[in-house]
Amino acid sequence: MRKEYDFTDSVRNPYAKHFRKQVTLRLGTDVIAYFKALALETGVPYQNLINLYLRDCVHSGKKLALKWAS
């Protein structure tokens, strides 16, 4: 291993900005409990499970069917 490395010609990863972005969401306690229980079963962190579920919704084109009571 070298004592020093020369990074003068290095280039930033152009895809790095597309990885993840931190956001704040207000989720129901029942939703969080559901995903935390699922996390215990699968061994996958609950935030990753929520992300995987939302990604699946995006790829499959799922849309909510909301009906407002008048």
PDB file of N, CA, C and O in Angstrom:
ATOM      1  N   MET A   1       0.845  -1.182   0.000  1.00  0.00           N
ATOM      2  CA  MET A   1       0.000   0.000   0.000  1.00  0.00           C
ATOM      3  C   MET A   1       0.889   1.243   0.000  1.00  0.00           C
ATOM      4  O   MET A   1       1.885   1.309   0.720  1.00  0.00           O
ATOM      5  N   ARG A   2       0.522   2.206  -0.801  1.00  0.00           N
ATOM      6  CA  ARG A   2       1.302   3.439  -0.900  1.00  0.00           C
ATOM      7  C   ARG A   2       1.006   4.365   0.272  1.00  0.00           C
ATOM      8  O   ARG A   2      -0.046   4.285   0.907  1.00  0.00           O
ATOM      9  N   LYS A   3       1.962   5.243   0.536  1.00  0.00           N
ATOM     10  CA  LYS A   3       1.727   6.248   1.582  1.00  0.00           C
ATOM     11  C   LYS A   3       0.820   7.352   1.070  1.00  0.00           C
ATOM     12  O   LYS A   3       0.020   7.902   1.827  1.00  0.00           O
ATOM     13  N   GLU A   4       0.941   7.682  -0.221  1.00  0.00           N
ATOM     14  CA  GLU A   4       0.123   8.729  -0.818  1.00  0.00           C
ATOM     15  C   GLU A   4      -0.391   8.277  -2.179  1.00  0.00           C
ATOM     16  O   GLU A   4       0.261   7.502  -2.879  1.00  0.00           O
ATOM     17  N   TYR A   5      -1.552   8.767  -2.535  1.00  0.00           N
ATOM     18  CA  TYR A   5      -2.151   8.478  -3.834  1.00  0.00           C
ATOM     19  C   TYR A   5      -2.417   9.790  -4.563  1.00  0.00           C
ATOM     20  O   TYR A   5      -2.736  10.800  -3.937  1.00  0.00           O
ATOM     21  N   ASP A   6      -2.287   9.772  -5.863  1.00  0.00           N
ATOM     22  CA  ASP A   6      -2.504  10.965  -6.679  1.00  0.00           C
ATOM     23  C   ASP A   6      -3.894  10.896  -7.316  1.00  0.00           C
ATOM     24  O   ASP A   6      -4.142  10.057  -8.182  1.00  0.00           O
ATOM     25  N   PHE A   7      -4.787  11.770  -6.891  1.00  0.00           N
ATOM     26  CA  PHE A   7      -6.147  11.809  -7.409  1.00  0.00           C
ATOM     27  C   PHE A   7      -6.392  13.020  -8.318  1.00  0.00           C
ATOM     28  O   PHE A   7      -7.544  13.395  -8.538  1.00  0.00           O
ATOM     29  N   THR A   8      -5.355  13.622  -8.835  1.00  0.00           N
ATOM     30  CA  THR A   8      -5.516  14.826  -9.652  1.00  0.00           C
ATOM     31  C   THR A   8      -6.282  14.552 -10.945  1.00  0.00           C
ATOM     32  O   THR A   8      -6.984  15.441 -11.427  1.00  0.00           O
ATOM     33  N   ASP A   9      -6.174  13.366 -11.518  1.00  0.00           N
ATOM     34  CA  ASP A   9      -6.884  13.037 -12.757  1.00  0.00           C
ATOM     35  C   ASP A   9      -8.173  12.255 -12.512  1.00  0.00           C
ATOM     36  O   ASP A   9      -8.766  11.732 -13.455  1.00  0.00           O
ATOM     37  N   SER A  10      -8.606  12.173 -11.267  1.00  0.00           N
ATOM     38  CA  SER A  10      -9.802  11.384 -10.961  1.00  0.00           C
ATOM     39  C   SER A  10     -11.069  12.118 -11.406  1.00  0.00           C
ATOM     40  O   SER A  10     -11.082  13.343 -11.527  1.00  0.00           O
ATOM     41  N   VAL A  11     -12.125  11.350 -11.644  1.00  0.00           N
ATOM     42  CA  VAL A  11     -13.404  11.883 -12.101  1.00  0.00           C
ATOM     43  C   VAL A  11     -14.493  11.393 -11.158  1.00  0.00           C
ATOM     44  O   VAL A  11     -14.489  10.233 -10.747  1.00  0.00           O
ATOM     45  N   ARG A  12     -15.424  12.274 -10.816  1.00  0.00           N
ATOM     46  CA  ARG A  12     -16.541  11.866  -9.965  1.00  0.00           C
ATOM     47  C   ARG A  12     -17.443  10.890 -10.697  1.00  0.00           C
ATOM     48  O   ARG A  12     -17.556  10.926 -11.922  1.00  0.00           O
ATOM     49  N   ASN A  13     -18.079  10.025  -9.935  1.00  0.00           N
ATOM     50  CA  ASN A  13     -19.016   9.064 -10.505  1.00  0.00           C
ATOM     51  C   ASN A  13     -20.238   9.820 -11.032  1.00  0.00           C
ATOM     52  O   ASN A  13     -20.938  10.455 -10.243  1.00  0.00           O
ATOM     53  N   PRO A  14     -20.519   9.773 -12.346  1.00  0.00           N
ATOM     54  CA  PRO A  14     -21.655  10.527 -12.885  1.00  0.00           C
ATOM     55  C   PRO A  14     -23.004   9.947 -12.479  1.00  0.00           C
ATOM     56  O   PRO A  14     -24.027  10.616 -12.618  1.00  0.00           O
ATOM     57  N   TYR A  15     -23.022   8.736 -11.987  1.00  0.00           N
ATOM     58  CA  TYR A  15     -24.275   8.090 -11.605  1.00  0.00           C
ATOM     59  C   TYR A  15     -24.570   8.213 -10.108  1.00  0.00           C
ATOM     60  O   TYR A  15     -25.637   7.792  -9.660  1.00  0.00           O
ATOM     61  N   ALA A  16     -23.662   8.770  -9.340  1.00  0.00           N
ATOM     62  CA  ALA A  16     -23.797   8.820  -7.883  1.00  0.00           C
ATOM     63  C   ALA A  16     -25.035   9.596  -7.440  1.00  0.00           C
ATOM     64  O   ALA A  16     -25.629   9.256  -6.417  1.00  0.00           O
ATOM     65  N   LYS A  17     -25.435  10.620  -8.173  1.00  0.00           N
ATOM     66  CA  LYS A  17     -26.586  11.418  -7.752  1.00  0.00           C
ATOM     67  C   LYS A  17     -27.900  10.668  -7.935  1.00  0.00           C
ATOM     68  O   LYS A  17     -28.929  11.091  -7.409  1.00  0.00           O
ATOM     69  N   HIS A  18     -27.877   9.556  -8.677  1.00  0.00           N
ATOM     70  CA  HIS A  18     -29.090   8.797  -8.936  1.00  0.00           C
ATOM     71  C   HIS A  18     -29.310   7.655  -7.943  1.00  0.00           C
ATOM     72  O   HIS A  18     -30.306   6.940  -8.046  1.00  0.00           O
ATOM     73  N   PHE A  19     -28.412   7.472  -6.997  1.00  0.00           N
ATOM     74  CA  PHE A  19     -28.524   6.334  -6.093  1.00  0.00           C
ATOM     75  C   PHE A  19     -29.690   6.464  -5.133  1.00  0.00           C
ATOM     76  O   PHE A  19     -30.672   5.729  -5.246  1.00  0.00           O
ATOM     77  N   ARG A  20     -29.598   7.370  -4.209  1.00  0.00           N
ATOM     78  CA  ARG A  20     -30.650   7.549  -3.201  1.00  0.00           C
ATOM     79  C   ARG A  20     -30.695   8.997  -2.753  1.00  0.00           C
ATOM     80  O   ARG A  20     -29.719   9.739  -2.865  1.00  0.00           O
ATOM     81  N   LYS A  21     -31.853   9.374  -2.246  1.00  0.00           N
ATOM     82  CA  LYS A  21     -32.024  10.720  -1.713  1.00  0.00           C
ATOM     83  C   LYS A  21     -32.798  10.605  -0.418  1.00  0.00           C
ATOM     84  O   LYS A  21     -33.802   9.898  -0.349  1.00  0.00           O
ATOM     85  N   GLN A  22     -32.337  11.294   0.603  1.00  0.00           N
ATOM     86  CA  GLN A  22     -32.996  11.255   1.894  1.00  0.00           C
ATOM     87  C   GLN A  22     -34.227  12.148   1.865  1.00  0.00           C
ATOM     88  O   GLN A  22     -34.161  13.299   1.434  1.00  0.00           O
ATOM     89  N   VAL A  23     -35.359  11.602   2.332  1.00  0.00           N
ATOM     90  CA  VAL A  23     -36.594  12.373   2.443  1.00  0.00           C
ATOM     91  C   VAL A  23     -37.232  12.082   3.794  1.00  0.00           C
ATOM     92  O   VAL A  23     -36.885  11.108   4.462  1.00  0.00           O
ATOM     93  N   THR A  24     -38.159  12.932   4.183  1.00  0.00           N
ATOM     94  CA  THR A  24     -38.903  12.729   5.413  1.00  0.00           C
ATOM     95  C   THR A  24     -40.344  12.408   5.044  1.00  0.00           C
ATOM     96  O   THR A  24     -40.986  13.155   4.306  1.00  0.00           O
ATOM     97  N   LEU A  25     -40.845  11.295   5.562  1.00  0.00           N
ATOM     98  CA  LEU A  25     -42.223  10.875   5.311  1.00  0.00           C
ATOM     99  C   LEU A  25     -42.947  10.699   6.628  1.00  0.00           C
ATOM    100  O   LEU A  25     -42.351  10.292   7.625  1.00  0.00           O
ATOM    101  N   ARG A  26     -44.212  11.001   6.630  1.00  0.00           N
ATOM    102  CA  ARG A  26     -45.041  10.717   7.799  1.00  0.00           C
ATOM    103  C   ARG A  26     -45.861   9.483   7.468  1.00  0.00           C
ATOM    104  O   ARG A  26     -46.786   9.536   6.657  1.00  0.00           O
ATOM    105  N   LEU A  27     -45.513   8.367   8.104  1.00  0.00           N
ATOM    106  CA  LEU A  27     -46.197   7.107   7.870  1.00  0.00           C
ATOM    107  C   LEU A  27     -47.004   6.736   9.107  1.00  0.00           C
ATOM    108  O   LEU A  27     -46.640   7.078  10.232  1.00  0.00           O
ATOM    109  N   GLY A  28     -48.089   6.041   8.880  1.00  0.00           N
ATOM    110  CA  GLY A  28     -48.904   5.573   9.997  1.00  0.00           C
ATOM    111  C   GLY A  28     -48.150   4.560  10.837  1.00  0.00           C
ATOM    112  O   GLY A  28     -47.303   3.825  10.329  1.00  0.00           O
ATOM    113  N   THR A  29     -48.461   4.528  12.120  1.00  0.00           N
ATOM    114  CA  THR A  29     -47.768   3.587  13.007  1.00  0.00           C
ATOM    115  C   THR A  29     -48.064   2.142  12.618  1.00  0.00           C
ATOM    116  O   THR A  29     -47.226   1.261  12.810  1.00  0.00           O
ATOM    117  N   ASP A  30     -49.261   1.896  12.068  1.00  0.00           N
ATOM    118  CA  ASP A  30     -49.593   0.542  11.634  1.00  0.00           C
ATOM    119  C   ASP A  30     -48.746   0.126  10.425  1.00  0.00           C
ATOM    120  O   ASP A  30     -48.369  -1.040  10.301  1.00  0.00           O
ATOM    121  N   VAL A  31     -48.450   1.076   9.541  1.00  0.00           N
ATOM    122  CA  VAL A  31     -47.620   0.791   8.371  1.00  0.00           C
ATOM    123  C   VAL A  31     -46.191   0.480   8.813  1.00  0.00           C
ATOM    124  O   VAL A  31     -45.577  -0.470   8.327  1.00  0.00           O
ATOM    125  N   ILE A  32     -45.673   1.276   9.728  1.00  0.00           N
ATOM    126  CA  ILE A  32     -44.317   1.052  10.226  1.00  0.00           C
ATOM    127  C   ILE A  32     -44.238  -0.290  10.949  1.00  0.00           C
ATOM    128  O   ILE A  32     -43.279  -1.039  10.763  1.00  0.00           O
ATOM    129  N   ALA A  33     -45.242  -0.596  11.772  1.00  0.00           N
ATOM    130  CA  ALA A  33     -45.257  -1.876  12.489  1.00  0.00           C
ATOM    131  C   ALA A  33     -45.285  -3.049  11.524  1.00  0.00           C
ATOM    132  O   ALA A  33     -44.616  -4.057  11.749  1.00  0.00           O
ATOM    133  N   TYR A  34     -46.059  -2.921  10.442  1.00  0.00           N
ATOM    134  CA  TYR A  34     -46.137  -3.986   9.441  1.00  0.00           C
ATOM    135  C   TYR A  34     -44.766  -4.248   8.822  1.00  0.00           C
ATOM    136  O   TYR A  34     -44.322  -5.394   8.752  1.00  0.00           O
ATOM    137  N   PHE A  35     -44.100  -3.194   8.377  1.00  0.00           N
ATOM    138  CA  PHE A  35     -42.806  -3.361   7.722  1.00  0.00           C
ATOM    139  C   PHE A  35     -41.715  -3.776   8.711  1.00  0.00           C
ATOM    140  O   PHE A  35     -40.784  -4.485   8.328  1.00  0.00           O
ATOM    141  N   LYS A  36     -41.809  -3.349   9.974  1.00  0.00           N
ATOM    142  CA  LYS A  36     -40.833  -3.788  10.968  1.00  0.00           C
ATOM    143  C   LYS A  36     -40.992  -5.277  11.257  1.00  0.00           C
ATOM    144  O   LYS A  36     -40.002  -5.990  11.422  1.00  0.00           O
ATOM    145  N   ALA A  37     -42.243  -5.749  11.319  1.00  0.00           N
ATOM    146  CA  ALA A  37     -42.483  -7.181  11.524  1.00  0.00           C
ATOM    147  C   ALA A  37     -41.966  -7.977  10.332  1.00  0.00           C
ATOM    148  O   ALA A  37     -41.361  -9.035  10.504  1.00  0.00           O
ATOM    149  N   LEU A  38     -42.202  -7.477   9.140  1.00  0.00           N
ATOM    150  CA  LEU A  38     -41.707  -8.120   7.933  1.00  0.00           C
ATOM    151  C   LEU A  38     -40.173  -8.127   7.917  1.00  0.00           C
ATOM    152  O   LEU A  38     -39.553  -9.074   7.433  1.00  0.00           O
ATOM    153  N   ALA A  39     -39.580  -7.072   8.446  1.00  0.00           N
ATOM    154  CA  ALA A  39     -38.125  -6.980   8.516  1.00  0.00           C
ATOM    155  C   ALA A  39     -37.563  -8.060   9.437  1.00  0.00           C
ATOM    156  O   ALA A  39     -36.523  -8.649   9.142  1.00  0.00           O
ATOM    157  N   LEU A  40     -38.242  -8.316  10.539  1.00  0.00           N
ATOM    158  CA  LEU A  40     -37.789  -9.363  11.453  1.00  0.00           C
ATOM    159  C   LEU A  40     -37.863 -10.739  10.790  1.00  0.00           C
ATOM    160  O   LEU A  40     -36.988 -11.580  10.999  1.00  0.00           O
ATOM    161  N   GLU A  41     -38.904 -10.965   9.992  1.00  0.00           N
ATOM    162  CA  GLU A  41     -39.061 -12.243   9.298  1.00  0.00           C
ATOM    163  C   GLU A  41     -37.993 -12.447   8.225  1.00  0.00           C
ATOM    164  O   GLU A  41     -37.443 -13.539   8.084  1.00  0.00           O
ATOM    165  N   THR A  42     -37.708 -11.397   7.479  1.00  0.00           N
ATOM    166  CA  THR A  42     -36.839 -11.523   6.314  1.00  0.00           C
ATOM    167  C   THR A  42     -35.374 -11.209   6.600  1.00  0.00           C
ATOM    168  O   THR A  42     -34.491 -11.663   5.873  1.00  0.00           O
ATOM    169  N   GLY A  43     -35.108 -10.438   7.651  1.00  0.00           N
ATOM    170  CA  GLY A  43     -33.741 -10.017   7.931  1.00  0.00           C
ATOM    171  C   GLY A  43     -33.303  -8.822   7.101  1.00  0.00           C
ATOM    172  O   GLY A  43     -32.127  -8.460   7.099  1.00  0.00           O
ATOM    173  N   VAL A  44     -34.252  -8.207   6.394  1.00  0.00           N
ATOM    174  CA  VAL A  44     -33.971  -7.024   5.583  1.00  0.00           C
ATOM    175  C   VAL A  44     -34.467  -5.805   6.360  1.00  0.00           C
ATOM    176  O   VAL A  44     -35.593  -5.831   6.857  1.00  0.00           O
ATOM    177  N   PRO A  45     -33.675  -4.739   6.486  1.00  0.00           N
ATOM    178  CA  PRO A  45     -34.117  -3.549   7.215  1.00  0.00           C
ATOM    179  C   PRO A  45     -35.447  -3.006   6.666  1.00  0.00           C
ATOM    180  O   PRO A  45     -35.684  -3.011   5.458  1.00  0.00           O
ATOM    181  N   TYR A  46     -36.303  -2.541   7.579  1.00  0.00           N
ATOM    182  CA  TYR A  46     -37.652  -2.135   7.173  1.00  0.00           C
ATOM    183  C   TYR A  46     -37.650  -0.984   6.177  1.00  0.00           C
ATOM    184  O   TYR A  46     -38.533  -0.921   5.322  1.00  0.00           O
ATOM    185  N   GLN A  47     -36.685  -0.073   6.260  1.00  0.00           N
ATOM    186  CA  GLN A  47     -36.636   1.026   5.301  1.00  0.00           C
ATOM    187  C   GLN A  47     -36.316   0.503   3.901  1.00  0.00           C
ATOM    188  O   GLN A  47     -36.827   1.023   2.908  1.00  0.00           O
ATOM    189  N   ASN A  48     -35.482  -0.513   3.825  1.00  0.00           N
ATOM    190  CA  ASN A  48     -35.186  -1.130   2.531  1.00  0.00           C
ATOM    191  C   ASN A  48     -36.432  -1.829   1.982  1.00  0.00           C
ATOM    192  O   ASN A  48     -36.685  -1.795   0.778  1.00  0.00           O
ATOM    193  N   LEU A  49     -37.207  -2.460   2.865  1.00  0.00           N
ATOM    194  CA  LEU A  49     -38.436  -3.121   2.413  1.00  0.00           C
ATOM    195  C   LEU A  49     -39.433  -2.110   1.859  1.00  0.00           C
ATOM    196  O   LEU A  49     -40.067  -2.357   0.833  1.00  0.00           O
ATOM    197  N   ILE A  50     -39.570  -0.986   2.529  1.00  0.00           N
ATOM    198  CA  ILE A  50     -40.478   0.058   2.039  1.00  0.00           C
ATOM    199  C   ILE A  50     -39.996   0.548   0.678  1.00  0.00           C
ATOM    200  O   ILE A  50     -40.801   0.738  -0.233  1.00  0.00           O
ATOM    201  N   ASN A  51     -38.691   0.753   0.535  1.00  0.00           N
ATOM    202  CA  ASN A  51     -38.137   1.197  -0.741  1.00  0.00           C
ATOM    203  C   ASN A  51     -38.378   0.152  -1.833  1.00  0.00           C
ATOM    204  O   ASN A  51     -38.745   0.501  -2.955  1.00  0.00           O
ATOM    205  N   LEU A  52     -38.175  -1.118  -1.510  1.00  0.00           N
ATOM    206  CA  LEU A  52     -38.406  -2.187  -2.489  1.00  0.00           C
ATOM    207  C   LEU A  52     -39.869  -2.232  -2.917  1.00  0.00           C
ATOM    208  O   LEU A  52     -40.166  -2.408  -4.098  1.00  0.00           O
ATOM    209  N   TYR A  53     -40.790  -2.074  -1.955  1.00  0.00           N
ATOM    210  CA  TYR A  53     -42.209  -2.093  -2.281  1.00  0.00           C
ATOM    211  C   TYR A  53     -42.574  -0.913  -3.185  1.00  0.00           C
ATOM    212  O   TYR A  53     -43.286  -1.081  -4.175  1.00  0.00           O
ATOM    213  N   LEU A  54     -42.091   0.262  -2.846  1.00  0.00           N
ATOM    214  CA  LEU A  54     -42.390   1.440  -3.663  1.00  0.00           C
ATOM    215  C   LEU A  54     -41.774   1.325  -5.052  1.00  0.00           C
ATOM    216  O   LEU A  54     -42.382   1.741  -6.038  1.00  0.00           O
ATOM    217  N   ARG A  55     -40.570   0.762  -5.134  1.00  0.00           N
ATOM    218  CA  ARG A  55     -39.937   0.549  -6.433  1.00  0.00           C
ATOM    219  C   ARG A  55     -40.761  -0.412  -7.280  1.00  0.00           C
ATOM    220  O   ARG A  55     -40.911  -0.212  -8.485  1.00  0.00           O
ATOM    221  N   ASP A  56     -41.303  -1.472  -6.641  1.00  0.00           N
ATOM    222  CA  ASP A  56     -42.156  -2.421  -7.349  1.00  0.00           C
ATOM    223  C   ASP A  56     -43.408  -1.720  -7.883  1.00  0.00           C
ATOM    224  O   ASP A  56     -43.850  -1.994  -8.999  1.00  0.00           O
ATOM    225  N   CYS A  57     -43.976  -0.816  -7.082  1.00  0.00           N
ATOM    226  CA  CYS A  57     -45.144  -0.047  -7.533  1.00  0.00           C
ATOM    227  C   CYS A  57     -44.798   0.794  -8.758  1.00  0.00           C
ATOM    228  O   CYS A  57     -45.588   0.891  -9.697  1.00  0.00           O
ATOM    229  N   VAL A  58     -43.623   1.395  -8.743  1.00  0.00           N
ATOM    230  CA  VAL A  58     -43.189   2.234  -9.868  1.00  0.00           C
ATOM    231  C   VAL A  58     -43.033   1.387 -11.126  1.00  0.00           C
ATOM    232  O   VAL A  58     -43.535   1.748 -12.190  1.00  0.00           O
ATOM    233  N   HIS A  59     -42.337   0.262 -11.000  1.00  0.00           N
ATOM    234  CA  HIS A  59     -42.057  -0.569 -12.176  1.00  0.00           C
ATOM    235  C   HIS A  59     -43.315  -1.229 -12.736  1.00  0.00           C
ATOM    236  O   HIS A  59     -43.418  -1.435 -13.946  1.00  0.00           O
ATOM    237  N   SER A  60     -44.273  -1.562 -11.867  1.00  0.00           N
ATOM    238  CA  SER A  60     -45.485  -2.216 -12.352  1.00  0.00           C
ATOM    239  C   SER A  60     -46.574  -1.207 -12.715  1.00  0.00           C
ATOM    240  O   SER A  60     -47.612  -1.584 -13.258  1.00  0.00           O
ATOM    241  N   GLY A  61     -46.342   0.071 -12.419  1.00  0.00           N
ATOM    242  CA  GLY A  61     -47.315   1.107 -12.772  1.00  0.00           C
ATOM    243  C   GLY A  61     -48.556   1.101 -11.905  1.00  0.00           C
ATOM    244  O   GLY A  61     -49.624   1.522 -12.347  1.00  0.00           O
ATOM    245  N   LYS A  62     -48.430   0.627 -10.673  1.00  0.00           N
ATOM    246  CA  LYS A  62     -49.589   0.603  -9.764  1.00  0.00           C
ATOM    247  C   LYS A  62     -50.061   2.019  -9.488  1.00  0.00           C
ATOM    248  O   LYS A  62     -49.267   2.950  -9.349  1.00  0.00           O
ATOM    249  N   LYS A  63     -51.381   2.153  -9.413  1.00  0.00           N
ATOM    250  CA  LYS A  63     -51.974   3.452  -9.068  1.00  0.00           C
ATOM    251  C   LYS A  63     -53.047   3.236  -8.016  1.00  0.00           C
ATOM    252  O   LYS A  63     -53.705   2.196  -7.991  1.00  0.00           O
ATOM    253  N   LEU A  64     -53.215   4.206  -7.164  1.00  0.00           N
ATOM    254  CA  LEU A  64     -54.247   4.125  -6.119  1.00  0.00           C
ATOM    255  C   LEU A  64     -55.614   4.402  -6.715  1.00  0.00           C
ATOM    256  O   LEU A  64     -55.760   5.247  -7.599  1.00  0.00           O
ATOM    257  N   ALA A  65     -56.608   3.687  -6.226  1.00  0.00           N
ATOM    258  CA  ALA A  65     -57.990   3.943  -6.633  1.00  0.00           C
ATOM    259  C   ALA A  65     -58.684   4.564  -5.420  1.00  0.00           C
ATOM    260  O   ALA A  65     -59.160   3.855  -4.533  1.00  0.00           O
ATOM    261  N   LEU A  66     -58.734   5.870  -5.396  1.00  0.00           N
ATOM    262  CA  LEU A  66     -59.339   6.583  -4.271  1.00  0.00           C
ATOM    263  C   LEU A  66     -60.749   7.043  -4.639  1.00  0.00           C
ATOM    264  O   LEU A  66     -60.994   7.550  -5.733  1.00  0.00           O
ATOM    265  N   LYS A  67     -61.655   6.850  -3.699  1.00  0.00           N
ATOM    266  CA  LYS A  67     -63.026   7.354  -3.870  1.00  0.00           C
ATOM    267  C   LYS A  67     -63.341   8.203  -2.653  1.00  0.00           C
ATOM    268  O   LYS A  67     -63.328   7.728  -1.518  1.00  0.00           O
ATOM    269  N   TRP A  68     -63.622   9.459  -2.914  1.00  0.00           N
ATOM    270  CA  TRP A  68     -63.937  10.388  -1.824  1.00  0.00           C
ATOM    271  C   TRP A  68     -65.438  10.377  -1.585  1.00  0.00           C
ATOM    272  O   TRP A  68     -66.228  10.492  -2.522  1.00  0.00           O
ATOM    273  N   ALA A  69     -65.820  10.239  -0.329  1.00  0.00           N
ATOM    274  CA  ALA A  69     -67.235  10.279   0.032  1.00  0.00           C
ATOM    275  C   ALA A  69     -67.724  11.718  -0.066  1.00  0.00           C
ATOM    276  O   ALA A  69     -67.044  12.641   0.381  1.00  0.00           O
ATOM    277  N   SER A  70     -68.899  11.905  -0.648  1.00  0.00           N
ATOM    278  CA  SER A  70     -69.404  13.273  -0.799  1.00  0.00           C
ATOM    279  C   SER A  70     -70.397  13.604   0.289  1.00  0.00           C
ATOM    280  O   SER A  70     -70.928  14.714   0.323  1.00  0.00           O
TER     281      SER A  70
END
